[in-house]
Amino acid sequence: MEPIHAPESIDLIALAPVLVLSVFAMGVLVLDLWAGKNKTLLMFVSLVGLLMTAISAFAKHPLPAFAFTDSYIVDHLSIFFTCIFTLSSALAILLSAEYNERKGMKAGEYYALILLCTVGMIVLASSTDMIMIFLGIEIVSICLYVLAGFRRDDPVSNEAALKYFLLGAFATGFLLYGMTLIYGSTGSTNLFKIAEFIKAEGAPSSPLLLMGIVLLVIGFGFKVAAVPFHMWAPDVYHGSPTPVTAFMAVGPKAAAFAAFFRVFTEAIPNMAANWEILLCIVAVLSMFVGNLGAIMQTNIKRMLAFSSISHAGYLLIAVIAKSAMAGSGLLFYMLTYAFTTFGAFGIIILLGRKGEENLEMENYSGLAYKHPVLALSMTVFLLSLGGLPPFAGFVAKFYIFSAAIEEGFVTLVIIAVLNSAISFYYYLKVVVFMYMKEPAGEFQISMTPMTLFVVIIGIIGTIELGIYPDPIIALTGLN
């Protein structure tokens, strides 16, 4: 895609989603001064801000539109990702309403941090300059460091935040050094100018540029929790507040993949022969390590953390395929992943109670006898994550795998299908506990309306996108 220069480089309409959400985030911080201990108003203001942000994403026409000296783009990819970000942030806020009350987390800046993190995600998905990409990553990361340790009286949450901060800062150094080497090799940080330089100069032979690409893979690999840069994920997912874990697994991961896809398909596609093998190795390792690690877990949050590592491997296939269909498949996959992940974590929150979160798989023993609807919902989410038809996860994997086969990566797809089969072992293990084990005790389920609403949205999205995906597929550009 070649840049289309706007008449003026400062285009506030193109930046509308970022500006609108930033204003609402600042408003939430100010309103917190008068909200007292009741944070319901802050929740509703945050949700209105996310709705306005999603609407403002469609303000710019025609597409693609470039702004700020071709460092910021509004195109099909960025708009769809913005909708995914606002949806995931809204679901995280709805999950947090009663959870925060139950856990005594009454600080108003919680909602502002989620909104500001969403601002960073939008910047990350819309950037066509490596400096802007770095700024987006830092905005997202700083907010997540705080959110991961938001339960200040919980040593596990504090440990998660510290590990995430230290490893995240280390990985950011790799990413920034990689960007520096690429700038030193090409003389630009703009993705399109880098692509032009590589095409004109025959830069694939440059060792400095190759080293920069390797460092970029390390930096982005950490952000998406791909092997071997994944070690933070199980501990951070386990220690973070459960709504934050769900949010972290969807929104920031989608933003990192948006930047990952844009950099590798728009800046360095002519060097694909150099980085395809490296990304194939990372993808295969992520699938195997994620799935085999999940099999050994008894804690359901840690199991879903390893599961997210394996999903990073599947999503890397879209980056490797680097076609328009692969990009559309990436969009559809992240949308379905949002519904299934938030639905699953919603049920985890419903099964928790004050002082005890019931995170062990054995805590789900006999759930189908006592609460059959919740057990059936959890089964739908887990089977969708595994990729079983007719649920949305199957369609998402089908399109990414189809894109990879069209580009000739048949062996990689065979490995991915094998790993999808392996994943059913640990997903079905939870189903076995729910349907084939005797209840260990009474379930003290807190049927909170906001969390139930998230579960219902997750069920509707997971089933509808599996049975009738055509309208969304059309929006992603596959048709």
C-alpha positions, 0 to 999 in steps of 0.5 A: 500500500502506497501512502496517499498524502493528505493536504495537511499532515495534521489531521485531527479527524484521522486521530478522532478515536485517540482524541475522544478516548483520551478526553474520556479517560481524563474525564474519568480521572476528574469525576473520580474526585466526586464519585466517592466509593461508588464507582458505577458512574465511572463505569458508565462514563467509560462505556460511553467513551468506548462507544463514542470511540468506536463510532468516531473510528468511521469518521474518516473518508476516503480510505486509506487516509494518511496523517502526520507525515505518513506516520499514522494511517486510517485504513480497513485494518486499523478501523476493524482493530479499533472496534475489537479494542473498544469491544474488549475494553468494554467487556473488561469493564463490565467484568470488573464492575462486581469483581472490583467491588468483591475484591475491595478494588475501589480505586477510580483510576482502574477505569482510566487505565483501561481507557488509556491502554486502549488509546495505546492499542489504537495508536499501535494498530494505526501507526506506519512509523516505528517511532509511533509504534514504539510510543503505542507499545509503551502506552499499552505496557505502562498501563498493563504494568499497573493493572497487573498489580492493582490488587495491592494487598495480594502478594501474587498480584504484586509479583505478577506486576514486578515480573511483567515490568522487569521482563517487559522493560528488557524486551522493549530494549530489544525492540528499540535496538532493532528499530535503531538498526533498521533505521541505521540500515535504511535511513528511515523509520517510516514503513513505506520508505523502508520498503522502498529502500529495500526494494531499490537497494537490494538490502537483504544482504545487509547484516545490520538490517537482518540483525534489526529484524531478528531483534524486532521478532524478539520484541514483538514475540514478547508482546504477543507471548510467543515462545521462547519469549513467553515465560512471563505469561503464566505467572502474570495471567495467574497473578493479575486480577481476573478481568485484567487477565481477560483484557490482557489476553485479548486487547493488547495481544490484538494490538501487538499482532496488528503492529507485527502484521503491519511491520512485516507485511508492509515494511519488509515483505521483500525480505520474507525469505530471511524472516519466514523461516524464523517466524515459522520456528517461533510459531511451531514452538509456540504451538507445541510449548503452549499446548504441552504446557497447558496439559500439565496445568491444574489451575485454569488461569494458568491453563488459559495462559498456556493456551494463549501462547499456542494461539499466538502460534496460530496467529503468527501463521497469518503474519507468515502468510502475509496476504490480504486473506491472511490479514482478514483471517487475523481480524476475524480470529481476534474477534472470535478470540475476544468473545470466547476468552471473555466468556470463559473468564466471565464464568471463572469470575462467577464461580469465584467468591470473596477470599477464594477464586476457585481457580483449580480445575477440581473446583469445577467438579459436578458443575453440570449437575448444579448449574447446567447452563454455566457448564454448557456455556463453559463447554462452548467456549472451550470447544471454540478455543480448540477449534471444533465446528460449528463454533467461531474458533473453527471458522477463524482457524479455517480462514488463517489455515486457508490463507497459509495453504494458498501461500504454500505453507502446507507443512506449517498448517499440518503442524497447526492442525495437529496442535489443535487436536492436542489442545482438545486434551486439556480443554476436554479435561475441564469438561470431564470435571464438569460433567463426569465428576461428583461435586466436591461441595456446594457452589457459591456462585455470585450471579452478578448481572454485569458478568452474566451479560458478558457471558451471554455476549460471549455465547452469542458471538461464539455461536453466531460467528460459527454458524453464520460468519458471512457478514463479519467475513465480508467486513474483514474483506475476505469477500 
